[in-house]
Amino acid sequence: MKINRFKNTFFLNTLLIIISGFIVKSLGLLNKIVITRLLGTEGMSIYILAFPTIILFINLAGFSLNITTSKLIAESLKTKKISPKSIIKSSIKIALKLSIIIELIYILLLRIIVFRLLKNPDLYYPLLTIVFLIPLVGVTDTLRGTFSGYKKMSTVATVNILEQVFRILFSIIGLLIFSKYNVILSVSITIFALTIGEAASLVYLLIKIKNLKIDNYSVNLADKEIYKIAVPNTFSKLMGSFTYFLEPIVNTSILLFLGFSLDKINYDYTVINAYIIPLLTICSFLSTSLAVVSIPSISENHALNNKQNINYLINKIFMFSIVPGILISILLYFFPKEYMNLFFATTKGSEIIKKFVFLFLIHYLQAPGISILQAIGKSKLVFYITTFFNFLKLLLIILLSNINFINTYAIFYSIIITMTLETFVIWIFIYIKTSFVLNKQKFINLCLISIITFSIGYIFTILSTYHFLFISFSLSLIYLILIWYNKIIEINSLTHSSKDLTTQI
């Protein structure tokens, strides 16, 4: 009995997702290293410019069914109001209907997007490949959400790894065979690899769902509840995706108007989005993992109005998010060129890393913060916040492009400003809606540990001639020992009583 209870703890689920996230991120880095070398600067430019459009239509097709299904099933297992079986059936039905509509819209708009908006004919065939991806996304997201709602995180972890493995194998094999022929064909193969990964995920989830005992204690239809959660969440994502889609269009238009060449604009856009941002957010899989795990756990406690457990979970999420981010930021501050060259075989943009790495710490709290608000039923609030800041980002791109020392880096500065302000606003609302109380002693200890680690790192870089990886390993070991000794992150079970949880926070 104790083993079964332990298997359902928040920590174990978090650990599973984090480990799988680490594996997926490592594989993703390997994939990016290979495709960066095989595609070259020209190919990477096409690849990066295509992604805003891909993200927009994938988010539309997904319809937030991962979050929605996870939240509804987690709540229904406690409240017994809606049958999980009904939730799954309704979600899949909605996903299939929606994918047909989006597929038709995408095919009709593709030429306009490529030739009139992005003004880059090379993007047509790479973007055409995702017509095979759109029908898969909604169904796969529903099944992911199902296992997440039942807290079967081992399945979620496995499918994430499986998707990445199939994607990488296909893209690397395809590029090794065809990269010597045509750069557009190479980029098309790399993007089509997304479909291969998604298809592998769907097959695995369909096999696993047969062995999952799905509760069916009610005949209530779930459509209304699904739309209630999915619509604001999707609109929130859609606004983000839509502004992300508009970013290269607005950026290119304003900079061309200001007299910059298209080659210069595309080059700097590629450096920012292919090298700088990925390195600054290299541990984002941790916060994304916490966002996935937190929704069912907080949702069920919110359904039971258990404020003490919610406060406990938010404290755990905060620490799990910020602790790894601090270590990564310290390492990138001391060795920006070395890590940029290690991962991407270039040092382009590394000087920017050193300047802004600590400011990007706030990024690690953004995704978990959004998930917390969604889990406590504040999806509309998330929509209003993200919509405002996404459009503010576009406005800042236009304004900052006119400043001489920024110009082609307007996108980067607009991301920093809006990310910082948006995350602060999100956590202010978390405090207002949940009366969240941060463990001040742990936070102070964390700040002291960070200062100690940074100081040791500063001494190492001045006095030591050792390889940067050895210094990085030494700093990481010191930091993690101090974190463990001061119990900044503890392994506690949610099966403890509320009284126990309150003392553990």
Buried (B, 14 or more C-beta within 10 A) or exposed (E): EEEEEEEBBBBBBBBBBBEBBBBBBEBBBBBBBBBBEBBEBBBBBBBBBBBBBBBBBBBBBBBBBBBBBBBBBBBBBEEEBBBBBBBBBBBBBBBEEBBEEBBEEBEEEBEEBBEEBBBBEBBBBBBBBBBBBBBBBBBBBBBBBBBBBBBBBBBBBBBBBBBBBBBBBBBBEBBEEBBEEEBBBBBBBBBBBBBBBBBBBBBBBEEBBEEBEBBEBBEBBBBEBBBBBBBBBBBBBBBBBBBBBBBBBBBBBBBEEEEBEEEEBBBBBBBBBBBBBBBBBBBBBBBBBBBBBBBBBBBBBBBEEBBBBBBBBBBBBBBBBBBBBBBBBBBBBBBBBBBBBBBBEBBBBBEBBBEBBBBBBBBBBBBBBBBBBBBBBBBBBBBBBBBBBBBBBBEBBBBBBEEEEBBBBBBBBBBBBBBBBBBBBBBEBBEEBBEBEBBEEBBEBBEEBBEEBBEBBEEBBEEEEEEBEEBBEBBBEBBBEBBEEBEBBEEBBBBBEBEEBEEBB
